[in-house]
Amino acid sequence: MATFEIQRLPGAPKQRGRLQPGQRMVDWLDTQKLHNNLQLKLNGRVLDDDFDLGYRFRPGDYLSVFDQPMNMGGIKDLVKLSAPWEAINPIRLTKKGMAAIQKTMMGDMKKTPSIATGESPNNDLTGQTNVARLYKGRPNIYGQVRAYPDLIQEALYEYRDDNKFITEWFEVGYGKYSISSVRYSESNLGALSGASYRIYQPGETIGTIDVGYQFDDIDSEEVPGLNESDDYPAQTATTTSPELVSLSGGLLTVKVGANVDNFSFFADLGLPHPVNFVINATKSGTPQNVTGTGDIVNSYDEFDANGDVFTAFIIGNIGGDAASLGPGDVVNQNLITMTDSTPLVIGPSVSPIESSQLWVHVMVQLGATSGTATYRIKFWKLDANSNQVPGSLEQYDYFFDNDYDVTARYFRTTHKFTPHAGSGIYAVTIERLDDSNDGNVVTLMAIHAVNVRYNVVYTDDTIVTVTLRGSNESNANREQKYNMLAQRNTISWSPATGIDYTLRPSRSFADAVLHEWVIVARQDPSRLDLHTLYAIAGSLPDAQLGYFDFTFSDAKQSLGERIQTICNAARVDINWIGDLLTFWRDEKASYPAAVFGRSNMFWDEFKMGYSMSLPNGYDGITLDYTNPQTNDKEYIWLAVSSAGVSEVTGATPNAMTISLSGCRNEFQARNRAYLEANRLINSRTSMTVKVFETTQVVRGAVVQCPDMYDNDQQTGYLKSRAGNVFETSERLNFTGDMWVVMTDSLGNFHGRYRAYPVDGNSSAFSATAEAFDLNIYDGRTVQTPSRYFLANSSDLNSTLWRVETSKPNGDDTQTLSLTEYSDEIYLND
């Protein structure tokens, strides 16, 4: 059975009903007449931008619809249109709306990992990939998780032996980890051709790291041959009314209007750039057109007094007929024509960063009878104005011949250059020096600007590098889905030796608390109640109940929040007592920590509450945890009714939803689910009471406290003891089997005993109790007497409470908020 609930207005009753398995979600939403903005949850998970609204409901699905979203984006943007769901009509949708629906229905054609996500992909169990989480907290893993480590730089590839090899660098996390089961997606990495990896633990020296940045404007560019000039027409610009044409000192200076013809093309070129030009000059008294060649070495805009804009070009390395003009020849101001002389050259392409190396990746395809291929790579250093640094130009020619003479052959080469001009911004070009044809192709695949880091040490982080073969035919890298089992190595503690700073693999929540407090947060370990913390861990009936497997990645999360998250997985909570952080576990208590009677309780703040139905109307539990085999969310569904707790195959209509962070084992998850289900049944009563008590009552303690209105719960203080006869301050009434609890001279619970009446003394009872110290009030040296609590067994049990809050009032009184305690809550422990 699939079910739904709709919250149409904040605070309004929820509409609930059944869904038809197999029905598409978008079709069902179309019938519900929802408002423009909403939020969707499926089985307790908020549906994100990538969710497919064509999803078909399955038995056990539970859909929550909230008609009052907190944020907008993705699926929620679909309902920001001018009509509610029933009006989603392609004719009426805007282009933006249709694009949003197509993206959600069909998915992105090309998915790019986010580079600014806050949460680690280790905790996102849908669509996990490796991402570069810029300016976010480093992964801080505890226990054992299936980790998708963070990218720390771009993927860099090179061709070796005609094959493409991609190298990736990742950070597993802060601290030391034991690594196993390295995979790509679901496949073992070793099963992939040419794949290898290496782990670097904190403090280990990494010999070299090549840090590459790909040129943005190069992506598999075919280099034209000399015979393809007709297919690559040269750009040209001309004017018969230039502002200035001057040839002096081996430089041609040209000034034209900024918007004249096609001169803006030449103004935007990377410099230097070779051009052919035509000017008009008077030689021996005869005006004539003169051709020349040269390199544009500078271009800039300037303004005249009227605010008109002009573009100026400086052309050097003059050649051709223009180089023969002498001092007596006059350059006329009536013509300038410039033509690009490199239409068959790819580039210049400019590096995105300063680098000490250039890696140029070229693929040559030669058919059996397609001849040879020769190409030239040039590069030069640029100054701050993007002009060539003099003397930095280098060029290299490469020749390839298919000696197979029978079949086509591919030559894939990475040319690695260390420029003589040193580190800087470089411009790169490539051109063919011969003809091309269909079987003779030269392709510039990519260019990387590379810096090499030597003897790199990450003192606090575990780093992994992965190398594998990529596709030789494509520049695109495969989607990054590298993952591994990572288990944190932590310090530990024992009563005999104290803190042991030797790092060992651990999944214990107690070790995680200690390590986070001492090593990560660098806090004083004396402020932790380590005896209690490790006593709790040691008392667990199964070690799995104390596992904590989680990744902290939010740098803004406080230390206190992290400690609480760690403890919650083991049903442990914290209390501050002075400056000491102490711990308690939500579990069965052997005896109450304190006993209160009516003599030290006050009426002024007393109140009780009782829920006739299950608290908050819950009818079950839906708890999710991480399946360690599939690394997906797994659910435990429990139904709660008057008949008890039963496991069901899907969420109940009004289930309490619990996401157990840090849980990766079914045993721990099931234990928690049954605890919460039993609590719904057996903890329906609450009490607020003001008590007289000088010792701080801590949250989580179990106390014995009577109902002020229930006279069957008899309380008071002890006046004397003679053997097994205890005299009290009140007249006692015995009905059936009676039991008594008492406190000792320190005010602590001492024991629970069967009580009997004493003949001839209605204010006394008899109980077989061992000898212990009592406080007998005398009005002088003893002001606080030992107390007793007398009732039948069921009434006595009903007076046990768990302290939720304790507020000191500053006058030796405390106000306690209590919830009903019962051993039945822990029936499944």
VOGU-3710 file (C-alpha; in Angstrom, 3 decimals, decimal comma):
1> matfeiqrlp> 0,000/0,000/0,000  1,341/3,474/-0,937  0,079/6,458/1,060  0,240/10,246/0,995  -0,346/13,245/3,204  -0,921/16,863/2,114  -0,413/19,879/4,383  -2,287/22,573/2,476  -1,891/25,363/5,030  0,445/25,686/8,045
11> gapkqrgrlq> -1,320/24,290/11,096  -4,264/22,904/9,137  -5,199/19,222/9,467  -3,333/17,003/7,060  -5,170/15,322/4,233  -4,250/11,628/4,021  -5,063/8,865/1,603  -3,781/6,056/-0,581  -1,741/6,153/-3,791  -2,170/3,756/-6,666
21> pgqrmvdwld> 1,058/1,734/-7,188  2,307/2,236/-10,742  0,819/5,712/-11,090  3,244/8,464/-12,167  3,936/11,104/-9,544  3,397/13,991/-11,981  -0,025/12,607/-13,000  -1,108/12,345/-9,374  0,118/15,872/-8,573  -1,846/17,125/-11,573
31> tqklhnnlql> -5,106/16,048/-9,883  -4,521/17,586/-6,445  -5,150/21,306/-7,191  -2,095/22,460/-5,299  -0,916/26,034/-5,049  2,082/27,427/-6,898  4,735/26,677/-4,255  5,272/23,374/-2,509  7,801/20,923/-1,129  7,767/17,166/-1,726
41> klngrvlddd> 9,115/14,379/0,453  9,224/10,728/-0,609  9,751/8,235/2,212  11,029/11,032/4,443  13,544/12,443/1,919  13,130/15,930/0,419  13,076/15,570/-3,356  15,948/17,529/-4,885  16,553/19,138/-8,264  17,464/15,907/-10,038
51> fdlgyrfrpg> 14,421/13,877/-9,047  12,399/12,421/-11,915  8,716/13,407/-11,572  7,906/10,559/-13,915  8,628/8,240/-10,964  5,973/5,541/-10,537  4,741/4,843/-7,038  5,639/1,503/-5,476  3,955/-0,390/-2,617  5,138/1,050/0,693
61> dylsvfdqpm> 5,917/4,530/-0,679  4,960/7,455/1,538  4,634/10,883/-0,124  4,429/14,111/1,909  3,311/17,318/0,184  3,820/20,643/1,956  2,047/23,577/0,356  4,340/26,118/2,054  7,970/25,592/0,913  10,937/27,178/2,663
71> nmggikdlvk> 13,158/27,428/-0,465  12,751/27,421/-4,209  14,634/25,656/-6,978  14,483/22,628/-9,231  11,244/20,714/-8,744  9,841/23,577/-6,693  10,463/25,961/-9,599  8,054/23,928/-11,687  5,170/25,233/-9,624  6,286/28,861/-9,677
81> lsapweainp> 4,416/29,215/-12,956  1,232/31,232/-13,271  -1,044/28,222/-12,799  -1,258/25,371/-10,313  -0,432/21,778/-11,250  -3,636/21,132/-13,138  -2,731/23,947/-15,561  0,605/22,513/-16,693  -0,039/22,743/-20,417  2,772/22,956/-23,004
91> irltkkgmaa> 0,860/25,639/-24,886  0,693/27,898/-21,847  4,149/27,293/-20,413  6,921/29,783/-20,884  10,157/28,543/-22,460  11,813/28,699/-19,061  9,029/26,620/-17,545  9,225/24,016/-20,276  12,984/23,827/-19,891  12,565/23,218/-16,171
101> iqktmmgdmk> 10,103/20,385/-16,783  12,262/18,827/-19,475  15,264/18,937/-17,176  13,332/17,275/-14,374  11,512/14,721/-16,518  14,409/13,725/-18,763  17,438/14,624/-16,669  20,381/16,755/-17,747  22,025/15,581/-20,942  25,383/16,329/-19,388
111> ktpsiatges> 25,813/16,301/-15,632  28,589/18,411/-14,176  29,559/17,881/-10,519  28,949/20,899/-8,351  32,086/22,676/-7,204  30,547/24,555/-4,302  28,414/22,106/-2,394  28,544/22,277/1,364  27,687/18,735/2,388  30,111/15,923/1,680
121> pnndltgqtn> 28,866/13,458/-0,977  29,591/10,740/1,634  26,321/11,742/3,318  24,328/12,265/0,117  23,133/8,792/-0,797  21,730/9,716/-4,215  23,807/10,484/-7,293  27,095/10,405/-5,424  30,100/11,805/-7,289  33,453/13,304/-6,443
131> varlykgrpn> 33,184/17,080/-6,176  35,460/19,987/-5,401  33,832/21,575/-2,349  35,370/25,026/-2,555  35,836/26,899/0,735  33,998/24,184/2,673  35,072/22,064/5,616  37,355/19,120/4,929  35,698/15,697/5,291  36,048/14,595/8,915
141> iygqvraypd> 35,084/10,916/8,820  34,443/8,696/11,838  33,854/4,988/11,874  33,684/3,317/8,476  31,946/4,899/5,488  31,821/4,424/1,755  33,720/7,638/0,961  33,522/9,643/-2,247  36,647/11,732/-1,662  36,830/15,429/-2,532
151> liqealyeyr> 38,620/16,581/-5,657  41,585/18,818/-4,821  42,486/19,769/-8,419  41,410/19,334/-12,023  41,847/16,000/-13,716  45,027/15,960/-15,792  45,700/13,588/-18,658  48,553/12,705/-20,954  49,159/10,299/-23,824  51,584/7,476/-23,108
161> ddnkfitewf> 52,248/4,771/-25,702  49,317/6,036/-27,792  46,907/5,691/-24,856  45,261/8,344/-22,745  45,902/8,168/-18,997  43,936/10,359/-16,594  45,302/11,258/-13,168  43,038/12,488/-10,365  43,952/13,724/-6,880  41,514/13,512/-3,957
171> evgygkysis> 41,342/14,181/-0,254  39,806/11,295/1,670  39,523/13,326/4,828  41,094/15,018/7,792  43,190/12,582/9,796  44,439/9,054/9,169  42,305/6,339/7,560  42,551/2,677/6,733  41,516/2,349/3,077  40,045/-0,726/1,365
181> svrysesnlg> 37,649/-1,700/-1,440  38,595/1,091/-3,854  36,006/1,283/-6,628  34,818/3,212/-9,613  31,066/3,342/-9,057  30,246/-0,307/-8,224  33,255/-1,893/-9,965  36,551/-2,642/-8,289  39,137/-0,214/-9,596  41,487/-3,065/-10,463
191> alsgasyriy> 38,943/-4,318/-13,011  39,369/-1,161/-15,111  42,056/-1,147/-17,789  45,271/0,557/-16,741  43,869/1,644/-13,372  45,988/2,128/-10,271  45,870/4,139/-7,070  48,070/5,125/-4,171  47,218/6,297/-0,663  49,290/8,973/1,096
201> qpgetigtid> 48,778/9,091/4,862  49,210/12,353/6,839  52,843/13,440/6,945  53,909/11,200/4,051  55,987/12,912/1,346  54,508/13,001/-2,148  57,401/13,223/-4,614  55,662/15,278/-7,317  52,151/16,501/-8,067  51,445/17,809/-11,569
211> vgyqfddids> 48,763/20,488/-11,230  47,134/21,119/-14,591  44,648/23,699/-15,832  43,093/23,065/-19,219  42,925/25,876/-21,784  39,246/26,799/-21,982  39,112/27,483/-25,731  40,680/24,248/-26,997  38,583/21,102/-27,319  39,488/18,686/-30,138
221> eevpglnesd> 40,299/21,335/-32,758  41,172/19,947/-36,214  44,254/21,675/-37,651  43,655/22,610/-41,338  46,187/21,712/-44,015  47,726/24,183/-46,439  45,307/22,987/-49,108  42,258/24,087/-47,078  42,673/27,835/-47,507  39,411/28,077/-49,466
231> dypaqtattt> 37,567/26,605/-46,483  39,173/29,064/-44,066  38,859/32,505/-45,729  41,154/35,155/-44,304  39,686/38,056/-42,368  40,313/41,456/-43,941  39,592/45,117/-43,191  40,095/48,232/-45,343  39,468/51,984/-45,354  40,358/54,810/-47,753
241> spelvslsgg> 40,105/57,436/-45,032  42,422/56,441/-42,198  43,220/58,956/-39,503  46,923/58,138/-39,687  49,297/55,874/-41,627  52,959/56,355/-40,750  56,091/54,265/-41,430  59,040/55,183/-39,266  61,853/53,356/-37,495  60,781/50,006/-38,906
251> lltvkvganv> 57,284/50,335/-37,421  54,034/50,990/-39,261  51,559/53,021/-37,197  47,908/52,966/-38,275  44,975/54,808/-36,731  41,380/54,242/-37,850  37,940/54,908/-36,499  36,952/52,350/-33,887  33,913/51,164/-35,838  35,345/51,266/-39,340
261> dnfsffadlg> 34,902/48,080/-41,403  36,364/44,932/-39,764  39,297/46,443/-37,885  37,749/45,384/-34,543  38,645/41,784/-35,481  42,332/42,679/-35,562  42,050/44,735/-32,367  40,819/41,661/-30,481  43,574/39,302/-31,630  46,197/37,910/-29,322
271> lphpvnfvin> 49,511/39,599/-29,927  51,812/39,429/-31,738  49,794/38,392/-34,784  51,064/38,218/-38,411  49,198/40,206/-41,092  49,557/41,282/-44,707  48,830/44,933/-45,468  48,488/47,369/-48,362  49,222/51,091/-48,090  49,538/53,888/-50,660
281> atksgtpqnv> 52,851/55,656/-51,011  54,456/58,146/-53,431  57,704/56,781/-54,841  59,742/58,914/-57,227  56,760/61,260/-57,570  54,310/58,498/-58,465  51,510/57,397/-56,058  51,173/53,608/-55,937  49,869/50,783/-53,718  52,565/49,039/-51,716
291> tgtgdivnsy> 52,175/45,593/-50,126  53,914/44,405/-47,000  53,975/41,876/-44,222  54,465/42,244/-40,477  53,258/41,424/-36,979  50,734/43,443/-35,032  52,728/43,988/-31,827  50,332/46,391/-30,107  46,841/47,801/-30,441  44,957/50,247/-28,276
301> defdangdvf> 42,047/52,688/-28,235  42,419/56,439/-27,842  40,085/59,419/-27,701  40,351/62,851/-29,377  39,197/66,170/-27,956  35,695/65,622/-29,336  35,352/62,271/-27,590  35,615/60,239/-30,800  37,163/56,783/-30,410  40,010/55,526/-32,593
311> tafiignigg> 41,894/52,243/-32,725  45,644/52,356/-33,225  47,809/49,459/-34,483  51,591/49,157/-34,258  52,978/46,701/-36,832  56,590/45,525/-36,569  58,891/43,112/-38,420  58,056/44,860/-41,678  58,649/42,806/-44,804  57,631/42,741/-48,467
321> daaslgpgdv> 57,689/45,845/-50,702  56,953/48,095/-47,736  60,392/47,304/-46,338  61,977/48,990/-49,388  60,372/52,396/-48,797  63,071/54,966/-48,180  63,284/58,330/-46,397  62,299/60,194/-49,564  59,129/58,195/-50,101  55,855/59,597/-48,712
331> vnqnlitmtd> 53,152/57,425/-47,162  49,795/58,802/-48,263  46,788/59,008/-45,929  44,298/57,446/-48,305  44,513/53,660/-47,868  45,120/50,900/-45,357  44,105/47,280/-45,914  44,949/44,530/-43,408  44,549/40,787/-44,050  45,006/37,984/-41,562
341> stplvigpsv> 47,903/35,854/-42,746  47,213/32,920/-40,417  43,720/31,613/-41,145  45,112/28,084/-41,107  46,675/28,489/-37,652  44,863/27,330/-34,508  45,386/29,943/-31,838  46,952/31,766/-30,248  45,276/30,248/-27,218  46,206/31,807/-23,879
351> spiessqlwv> 46,807/29,846/-20,682  44,342/30,455/-17,825  47,083/30,757/-15,186  50,799/31,274/-14,852  52,596/27,972/-15,315  56,080/26,556/-15,626  55,141/23,887/-18,178  52,872/23,520/-21,209  51,414/20,147/-22,150  50,076/20,083/-25,721
361> hvmvqlgats> 48,023/16,995/-26,617  47,899/16,167/-30,339  46,355/13,238/-32,201  47,445/12,391/-35,758  45,377/10,062/-37,962  47,150/8,674/-41,028  45,546/6,277/-43,462  47,494/3,481/-45,137  48,282/5,602/-48,196  47,558/9,073/-46,872
371> gtatyrikfw> 51,087/10,391/-46,771  52,797/12,087/-43,880  51,891/14,837/-41,440  54,029/17,716/-40,219  52,937/20,382/-37,785  54,517/23,244/-35,894  53,825/24,292/-32,289  54,724/27,851/-31,261  54,446/29,485/-27,876  55,568/32,724/-26,324
381> kldansnqvp> 55,306/34,469/-22,979  52,889/37,379/-22,478  53,398/40,474/-20,346  50,775/42,196/-18,215  49,323/43,854/-21,343  49,070/40,507/-23,187  51,947/41,453/-25,472  54,786/39,132/-26,386  57,794/39,222/-24,120  60,793/39,771/-26,428
391> gsleqydyff> 62,952/36,702/-26,870  60,372/34,286/-25,446  59,167/32,810/-28,765  59,865/29,097/-29,226  58,731/26,801/-32,022  59,030/23,057/-32,650  58,215/20,967/-35,738  56,975/17,362/-35,626  56,821/14,786/-38,433  54,745/11,588/-38,540
401> dndydvtary> 54,698/8,804/-41,136  52,473/5,716/-41,244  54,960/2,939/-41,851  52,226/0,272/-41,625  51,287/0,969/-45,291  48,314/-1,381/-44,852  45,998/-0,013/-42,163  45,325/3,373/-40,642  47,450/4,404/-37,710  46,879/6,848/-34,868
411> frtthkftph> 49,661/8,770/-33,184  48,650/10,241/-29,841  51,300/12,444/-28,282  51,605/14,756/-25,316  54,323/17,330/-25,972  55,656/18,605/-22,664  57,448/21,950/-22,808  59,365/23,791/-20,110  59,683/27,286/-21,664  63,073/28,977/-21,496
421> agsgiyavti> 61,392/32,229/-20,414  60,303/30,664/-17,128  56,938/30,628/-15,404  54,270/32,910/-16,835  51,196/33,304/-19,003  51,766/31,771/-22,434  50,112/31,921/-25,838  50,209/28,752/-27,955  49,574/28,116/-31,656  49,665/25,041/-33,867
431> erlddsndgn> 49,718/24,906/-37,678  50,229/22,298/-40,346  53,163/22,586/-42,716  51,656/20,276/-45,340  48,356/19,306/-46,946  45,569/17,314/-45,341  42,869/14,940/-46,535  40,156/12,696/-45,068  42,757/10,116/-44,079  45,374/12,625/-42,992
441> vvtlmaihav> 44,102/14,557/-39,994  45,884/16,432/-37,203  43,741/17,282/-34,144  44,732/19,510/-31,246  42,949/17,656/-28,445  43,732/19,973/-25,530  46,391/22,100/-23,872  47,217/22,166/-20,174  49,122/24,786/-18,242  51,006/22,721/-15,671
451> nvrynvvytd> 52,821/23,545/-12,458  54,828/20,857/-10,716  54,845/20,635/-6,916  57,774/18,792/-5,399  58,038/16,946/-2,058  54,485/17,816/-1,026  53,435/16,951/2,542  49,876/17,114/3,892  50,431/16,929/7,619  46,799/16,376/8,641
461> dtivtvtlrg> 45,081/14,812/5,638  44,837/11,479/3,844  45,337/11,908/0,082  44,681/9,437/-2,720  45,723/9,610/-6,366  44,029/7,517/-9,052  45,296/6,893/-12,578  43,320/5,041/-15,247  42,970/4,812/-18,983  40,519/7,184/-20,598
471> snesnanreq> 38,805/7,293/-23,972  41,297/7,998/-26,761  38,615/9,456/-29,010  37,090/11,977/-26,610  38,300/14,898/-24,579  35,595/14,405/-21,964  36,537/12,531/-18,804  34,206/9,903/-17,390  31,902/10,951/-14,568  33,879/10,996/-11,351
481> kynmlaqrnt> 32,508/8,223/-9,147  35,618/7,000/-7,353  34,867/5,649/-3,891  36,415/3,531/-1,162  35,794/2,165/2,308  37,510/4,546/4,696  37,816/3,734/8,409  39,050/6,428/10,773  42,073/5,791/12,964  41,537/7,358/16,390
491> iswspatgid> 43,063/7,602/19,820  41,452/5,689/22,689  41,244/5,540/26,494  41,210/2,913/29,224  40,963/3,231/33,022  44,324/1,530/33,448  46,442/3,553/31,002  44,442/6,722/30,382  44,585/8,210/26,885  46,414/6,094/24,333
501> ytlrpsrsfa> 47,536/8,385/21,496  48,371/5,486/19,186  46,063/5,737/16,160  44,044/2,588/15,471  41,008/1,819/13,276  37,839/2,317/15,310  34,084/2,577/14,836  33,348/3,289/18,522  31,345/6,404/19,312  33,394/6,825/22,501
511> davlhewviv> 36,661/6,899/20,548  35,063/9,350/18,104  34,062/11,690/20,953  37,533/11,559/22,500  39,328/12,057/19,167  37,065/14,907/18,084  37,478/16,657/21,432  41,212/16,208/21,928  42,796/15,883/18,466  40,470/17,821/16,173
521> arqdpsrldl> 39,156/20,524/18,516  42,304/20,554/20,721  40,320/20,774/23,947  41,477/19,762/27,416  40,665/16,061/27,946  40,185/16,681/31,695  36,889/18,395/30,800  35,481/15,081/29,523  33,975/12,520/31,889  35,930/9,722/30,246
531> htlyaiagsl> 35,172/7,169/32,957  31,434/7,472/32,298  31,851/7,690/28,528  33,863/4,492/28,259  31,814/2,745/30,949  28,760/3,254/28,726  30,641/1,967/25,676  31,884/-1,054/27,614  28,429/-1,902/28,973  26,743/-2,228/25,578
541> pdaqlgyfdf> 25,489/-5,779/24,986  26,688/-5,630/21,371  29,475/-3,449/20,016  27,337/-2,559/16,970  25,080/-0,483/19,235  28,021/1,875/19,763  29,104/2,247/16,133  29,277/5,721/14,628  29,901/5,917/10,860  29,535/9,455/9,548
551> tfsdakqslg> 31,270/12,339/7,775  31,315/15,840/9,227  31,842/18,398/6,481  30,165/21,614/7,632  32,843/23,978/8,904  30,173/26,044/10,678  28,958/23,146/12,825  29,959/23,679/16,437  31,933/21,191/18,515  28,901/20,647/20,749
561> eriqticnaa> 26,703/19,747/17,768  29,290/17,300/16,489  29,596/15,616/19,891  25,797/15,318/20,154  25,576/13,825/16,656  28,210/11,231/17,548  26,498/10,304/20,806  22,988/10,164/19,338  23,850/7,140/17,209  24,531/5,188/20,410
571> rvdinwigdl> 21,460/6,582/22,267  23,799/8,674/24,405  23,288/12,282/25,456  25,414/14,865/27,213  25,202/17,110/30,249  27,387/19,941/31,447  28,087/19,774/35,162  30,182/22,801/35,923  32,927/22,692/33,276  32,800/18,887/32,977
581> ltfwrdekas> 31,031/17,279/30,032  29,421/14,061/31,215  27,316/11,435/29,459  24,233/9,296/29,985  22,525/6,664/27,867  18,825/6,243/27,252  18,546/2,727/28,668  16,970/0,698/31,424  17,860/1,981/34,897  18,560/-0,467/37,738
591> ypaavfgrsn> 17,388/1,997/40,392  16,370/5,680/40,621  19,079/8,268/41,104  16,896/10,232/43,542  13,709/9,718/45,542  11,358/12,617/46,274  8,402/12,647/48,652  5,596/15,094/49,210  7,572/16,562/52,094  10,128/18,039/49,696
601> mfwdefkmgy> 7,770/18,801/46,787  5,859/22,041/46,200  2,360/22,577/44,911  2,971/25,928/43,205  4,530/24,542/39,974  3,084/21,053/40,002  1,242/19,827/36,916  0,741/16,555/35,081  -0,225/15,703/31,525  -1,463/12,499/29,941
611> smslpngydg> -1,945/11,587/26,277  -5,060/9,483/25,748  -3,817/8,542/22,248  -0,293/7,929/21,035  1,837/11,080/21,419  1,344/13,635/18,601  -0,986/11,226/16,834  1,884/9,054/15,619  0,895/5,567/14,523  4,307/4,180/13,705
621> itldytnpqt> 8,002/4,680/13,167  9,870/5,248/9,886  13,604/5,081/10,481  16,222/5,334/7,764  19,873/4,356/7,925  22,645/3,596/5,427  22,806/0,111/3,971  26,508/-0,856/4,146  26,286/-3,086/1,054  24,462/-0,766/-1,345
631> ndkeyiwlav> 25,387/2,546/0,318  21,747/3,571/-0,168  19,105/4,496/2,340  17,424/1,555/3,996  14,149/1,828/5,896  12,647/0,150/8,945  8,871/0,595/9,175  7,015/-0,172/12,417  3,307/0,139/13,126  2,234/1,055/16,653
641> ssagvsevtg> -1,258/0,333/17,973  -3,059/-0,894/21,060  -2,017/-4,398/20,022  1,639/-3,456/20,284  4,483/-2,982/17,816  4,688/-4,818/14,505  6,966/-4,544/11,507  5,247/-3,552/8,256  6,315/-3,229/4,618  5,746/0,508/4,294
651> atpnamtisl> 5,324/3,694/6,253  2,138/4,155/8,257  0,069/7,265/7,423  1,348/9,319/10,366  4,676/7,778/11,216  7,348/9,455/13,289  10,262/9,923/10,879  13,781/9,396/12,202  16,973/9,738/10,159  19,688/8,036/12,179
661> sgcrnefqar> 22,863/9,839/11,172  25,980/7,738/11,578  24,231/4,359/11,428  25,404/1,830/8,837  24,182/-1,421/10,395  20,707/-2,912/10,637  21,120/-4,159/14,196  21,698/-0,664/15,554  18,922/0,834/13,425  16,370/-1,804/14,426
671> nrayleanrl> 17,248/-1,374/18,107  16,601/2,370/17,853  13,359/1,939/15,908  11,883/-0,413/18,504  13,011/1,866/21,331  11,092/4,791/19,832  8,062/2,600/19,105  7,983/1,291/22,678  8,348/4,832/23,959  5,221/5,885/22,064
681> insrtsmtvk> 3,254/3,207/23,916  4,816/3,344/27,364  5,678/6,993/27,894  2,517/9,092/27,669  2,580/10,903/31,005  4,556/14,015/31,847  5,063/15,935/35,066  6,450/19,309/36,093  7,346/19,631/39,737  9,349/21,920/42,013
691> vfettqvvrg> 11,440/20,032/44,544  13,707/20,881/47,432  17,122/19,457/46,568  20,574/20,963/47,057  22,352/18,510/44,718  21,864/19,219/41,031  19,503/16,709/39,399  20,915/16,059/35,939  19,012/15,593/32,715  18,557/11,920/31,838
701> avvqcpdmyd> 18,488/10,714/35,426  15,663/8,413/36,542  13,930/9,674/39,689  11,092/8,456/41,907  8,457/11,095/42,409  4,796/10,651/43,547  1,667/12,048/42,039  0,710/14,795/44,477  -2,966/13,919/44,008  -2,583/10,139/44,510
711> ndqqtgylks> -2,873/9,162/48,172  -2,107/5,509/47,401  1,476/6,608/46,827  2,567/7,123/50,449  5,683/9,164/51,126  7,376/10,792/54,084  10,603/10,582/56,111  12,045/8,025/58,499  12,102/8,830/62,220  13,934/5,762/63,539
721> ragnvfetse> 14,979/2,173/62,905  14,966/-0,769/65,308  16,135/-3,925/63,538  13,827/-4,359/60,586  11,176/-1,968/61,942  11,184/1,556/60,463  9,131/4,302/62,083  7,854/7,019/59,750  6,412/10,491/59,930  3,033/9,477/58,449
731> rlnftgdmwv> 0,187/7,083/59,199  0,463/4,150/56,764  -2,263/2,262/54,959  -1,520/-1,288/53,749  -3,687/-2,717/50,941  -2,395/-5,888/49,324  1,295/-6,453/48,674  3,268/-3,309/49,468  6,802/-2,300/48,577  9,020/0,420/49,919
741> vmtdslgnfh> 12,072/2,320/48,656  14,303/4,343/50,983  17,192/6,788/50,837  20,391/6,611/52,854  22,249/9,305/54,808  23,564/10,810/51,549  20,083/11,066/50,062  20,779/8,281/47,535  18,379/5,509/46,633  19,311/2,500/48,729
751> gryraypvdg> 16,976/-0,294/47,766  13,468/-1,635/47,128  12,020/-4,019/49,722  8,805/-5,856/50,476  7,044/-3,967/53,328  4,724/-5,329/56,026  2,583/-3,590/58,647  3,725/-3,468/62,287  1,139/-4,493/64,827  0,264/-1,717/67,208
761> nssafsatae> 2,064/1,008/65,251  0,245/2,375/62,196  3,166/4,720/61,411  5,742/1,927/61,028  6,568/-0,792/58,535  8,772/-3,830/58,626  11,289/-4,586/55,826  14,207/-6,992/55,623  16,917/-4,491/54,710  20,628/-4,726/55,307
771> afdlniydgr> 22,195/-2,232/57,689  22,870/1,195/56,170  23,273/4,727/57,474  20,133/6,798/57,923  19,576/10,483/58,474  17,218/10,941/61,442  15,923/14,476/61,736  16,745/16,131/65,078  16,269/19,784/64,160  19,899/20,603/64,950
781> tvqtpsryfl> 22,651/18,563/63,270  20,371/16,743/60,836  18,022/18,895/58,802  17,350/16,557/55,871  16,070/13,131/56,961  16,085/9,885/54,970  12,895/9,405/52,995  10,681/6,470/52,119  8,196/5,725/49,353  5,485/3,081/50,014
791> anssdlnstl> 3,042/1,696/47,444  2,027/-1,485/45,696  4,316/-2,695/42,899  2,418/-1,140/39,990  1,950/2,201/41,732  5,582/2,225/42,729  6,614/1,619/39,132  4,355/4,400/37,917  6,261/6,906/40,043  9,484/6,472/38,038
801> wrvetskpng> 10,350/9,356/35,718  13,097/10,383/33,330  14,381/13,936/33,839  14,058/15,974/30,637  15,128/19,328/32,069  16,281/20,585/35,444  16,215/24,272/36,254  17,879/25,455/39,496  15,894/28,273/41,077  18,737/29,734/43,151
811> ddtqtlslte> 17,131/28,879/46,527  18,004/25,187/46,957  14,971/24,254/44,867  14,829/22,903/41,335  12,047/22,721/38,782  12,026/19,387/37,013  10,358/18,491/33,731  9,747/14,728/33,766  8,526/12,091/31,325  7,162/8,695/32,220
821> ysdeiylnd> 9,774/5,967/32,657  9,032/2,283/32,136  11,198/-0,786/31,778  8,892/-1,751/28,888  10,467/0,988/26,766  13,665/-1,046/26,703  11,977/-4,362/26,074  14,013/-4,984/22,903  17,421/-4,129/24,349
//
